[in-house]
Amino acid sequence: MFHLKTLTVLIFSVFTMTLTHADENKALRFLIPEDDDVIFQINEGQNLPSLPRDNFNVLVWNMYKGAEDSWAPDYKKLIQGQDILMLQELLTDENMMNVFEVDQGRSYYMATSFFDQWNDNARSGVATASQYEAIKVDWQRSRHREPVVRTPKMSSVVTYALADSEKTLLTINIHAINFVSARKLFHMVNQGLEAAKAHDGPVIFAGDFNTWSNSKLDGVDEMFKKAGFQAVEFEDDTRMRTFGNILDHIYVRGLKINSSRVYGEIMGADHKAMEVNLSYEGK
């Protein structure tokens, strides 16, 4: 079956060949936030405990901006029992915010890509959320922009305290730049790998990598292997594919993978949610 996202890739590839300066001006719909306004917090947890080091669950999902009718009930189902949420294509419109704001047990840290002026200035970006203590919140913005709309892509970089350990857990939640060359994608991924290299502790690097070509998929896999990461594998692998290539990935360093699954039956977005259970066995 010819997937909608595959068709979108083809349309963008053709359209950007004829991009003019007049076309670029249409991107004024989207406003890029100043650096001090990138992070947006939803819900403020107080006196949060440290993340347990054994058997913690991580959910990774590109949510398609909540556009599917079943997104809200599917989301509420998926987040049950999850310790960390790594979410892409989050939109702070009424539809999604009504769901996030009642999830009072978790603090959401959103890295904003842009404000949509045609949608009440709703923020669009990625968010990492947990009911455990975040001791540092940061972000990374792609140097390159998507063609036509001229918006960057974002990574949310959040560090969590680990119970009974002097180490901390670094999470890098990426929605990678899409309609560009492999070289530009690798540049964004490398930004996150540089942060991981500087971190003395376990790391989760996950999200929608938009690895829809063989060169992008093979190149990203090789980058993580060289950096000492392990790719999480799935027995019943129903992750979304474009041109036959998987887009969403979870890579870990310094963590034991206990189990993993893809929620192939969940239809609340075009991408499928991934879950992994992890443990930290270091000091």
Backbone hydrogen bonds, N-H to C=O, Kabsch-Sander energy under -0.5 kcal/mol:
donor,donor_aa,acceptor,acceptor_aa,energy
3,H,1,M,-0.8
7,L,3,H,-2.0
8,T,4,L,-2.3
9,V,5,K,-2.2
10,L,6,T,-1.9
11,I,7,L,-2.5
12,F,8,T,-2.7
13,S,9,V,-2.2
14,V,10,L,-2.1
15,F,11,I,-2.9
16,T,12,F,-2.5
17,M,14,V,-0.8
18,T,15,F,-1.4
19,L,16,T,-1.0
24,E,20,T,-1.8
25,N,21,H,-1.4
26,K,22,A,-0.6
26,K,23,D,-1.4
27,A,24,E,-1.7
28,L,25,N,-1.6
29,R,26,K,-1.2
30,F,27,A,-2.3
31,L,29,R,-0.5
31,L,115,F,-2.4
37,D,34,E,-2.2
38,V,35,D,-1.2
40,F,110,M,-2.1
42,I,108,Y,-2.2
43,N,41,Q,-0.5
45,G,43,N,-0.7
51,L,161,A,-2.5
56,F,278,L,-2.5
58,V,276,V,-2.4
59,L,84,I,-2.6
60,V,274,M,-2.9
61,W,86,M,-2.0
63,M,61,W,-0.7
63,M,88,Q,-2.6
65,K,89,E,-1.5
66,G,63,M,-1.8
67,A,64,Y,-1.7
68,E,268,G,-0.5
71,W,68,E,-1.8
74,D,70,S,-2.2
75,Y,71,W,-3.1
76,K,72,A,-2.4
77,K,73,P,-1.6
78,L,74,D,-2.6
79,I,75,Y,-2.1
80,Q,77,K,-1.0
82,Q,79,I,-1.8
83,D,57,N,-1.8
84,I,57,N,-1.7
85,L,129,A,-2.9
86,M,59,L,-3.2
87,L,85,L,-0.6
87,L,127,A,-3.1
88,Q,61,W,-2.4
90,L,125,G,-2.7
92,T,123,R,-2.1
93,D,91,L,-0.9
97,M,93,D,-2.7
98,N,94,E,-2.1
99,V,96,M,-0.9
100,F,96,M,-2.3
101,E,97,M,-2.7
103,D,100,F,-1.3
104,Q,102,V,-1.7
106,R,103,D,-1.8
107,S,130,S,-2.6
108,Y,42,I,-2.8
108,Y,106,R,-0.5
109,Y,128,T,-2.7
110,M,40,F,-2.7
110,M,108,Y,-0.6
111,A,126,V,-3.0
112,T,38,V,-2.2
112,T,110,M,-0.7
113,S,124,S,-3.4
114,F,124,S,-1.4
115,F,31,L,-3.0
116,D,122,A,-2.5
117,Q,29,R,-2.6
117,Q,115,F,-0.9
119,N,116,D,-1.8
120,D,117,Q,-0.5
121,N,116,D,-1.5
122,A,116,D,-0.8
122,A,119,N,-1.6
124,S,114,F,-2.1
125,G,90,L,-1.9
126,V,111,A,-1.7
127,A,87,L,-2.4
128,T,109,Y,-2.2
129,A,85,L,-2.3
130,S,107,S,-1.5
131,Q,83,D,-0.6
133,E,49,P,-2.8
135,I,133,E,-0.6
135,I,159,T,-2.3
136,K,159,T,-1.2
138,D,157,V,-3.0
140,Q,155,S,-2.3
142,S,153,K,-2.9
146,E,151,T,-3.1
149,V,147,P,-2.6
150,R,146,E,-1.5
155,S,140,Q,-2.3
156,S,173,N,-2.4
157,V,138,D,-2.4
157,V,155,S,-0.5
158,V,156,S,-0.6
158,V,171,T,-2.0
159,T,136,K,-2.8
160,Y,169,L,-3.0
161,A,133,E,-1.7
162,L,167,K,-0.8
163,A,51,L,-3.1
165,S,162,L,-1.1
166,E,283,K,-1.2
169,L,160,Y,-2.6
170,L,168,T,-0.5
170,L,202,P,-2.5
171,T,158,V,-2.6
172,I,204,I,-2.9
173,N,156,S,-2.8
173,N,171,T,-0.5
174,I,172,I,-0.7
174,I,206,A,-2.4
175,H,154,M,-1.9
176,A,208,D,-3.1
180,V,178,N,-2.0
185,L,181,S,-1.7
186,F,182,A,-2.9
187,H,183,R,-1.6
188,M,184,K,-1.5
189,V,185,L,-2.3
190,N,186,F,-2.6
191,Q,187,H,-1.3
192,G,188,M,-1.2
193,L,189,V,-2.0
194,E,190,N,-2.3
195,A,191,Q,-1.4
196,A,192,G,-2.2
197,K,193,L,-2.4
198,A,194,E,-1.4
199,H,196,A,-1.2
200,D,198,A,-0.5
201,G,199,H,-1.3
203,V,253,R,-2.3
204,I,170,L,-2.6
205,F,251,Y,-2.9
206,A,172,I,-2.5
206,A,204,I,-0.5
207,G,249,H,-2.1
208,D,174,I,-1.7
209,F,207,G,-0.8
209,F,247,L,-2.3
210,N,247,L,-0.5
212,W,210,N,-1.6
217,L,213,S,-2.7
218,D,214,N,-2.8
219,G,215,S,-1.9
220,V,216,K,-2.5
221,D,217,L,-2.3
222,E,218,D,-2.1
223,M,219,G,-2.0
224,F,220,V,-2.0
225,K,221,D,-2.1
226,K,222,E,-2.3
227,A,223,M,-1.3
228,G,225,K,-1.5
229,F,224,F,-2.8
230,Q,252,V,-3.1
232,V,250,I,-3.0
237,D,235,E,-1.0
238,T,236,D,-1.3
242,T,245,N,-2.3
245,N,242,T,-2.0
247,L,240,M,-1.7
249,H,207,G,-2.2
251,Y,205,F,-2.5
252,V,230,Q,-2.6
253,R,203,V,-2.4
256,K,279,S,-3.0
258,N,256,K,-0.7
258,N,277,N,-2.8
259,S,277,N,-1.1
261,R,275,E,-2.2
263,Y,273,A,-2.8
264,G,262,V,-1.9
266,I,263,Y,-1.3
271,H,62,N,-0.6
274,M,60,V,-2.9
275,E,261,R,-2.6
276,V,58,V,-2.0
277,N,259,S,-2.6
278,L,56,F,-2.7
278,L,276,V,-0.5
279,S,256,K,-1.7
280,Y,53,R,-3.5
281,E,279,S,-0.6
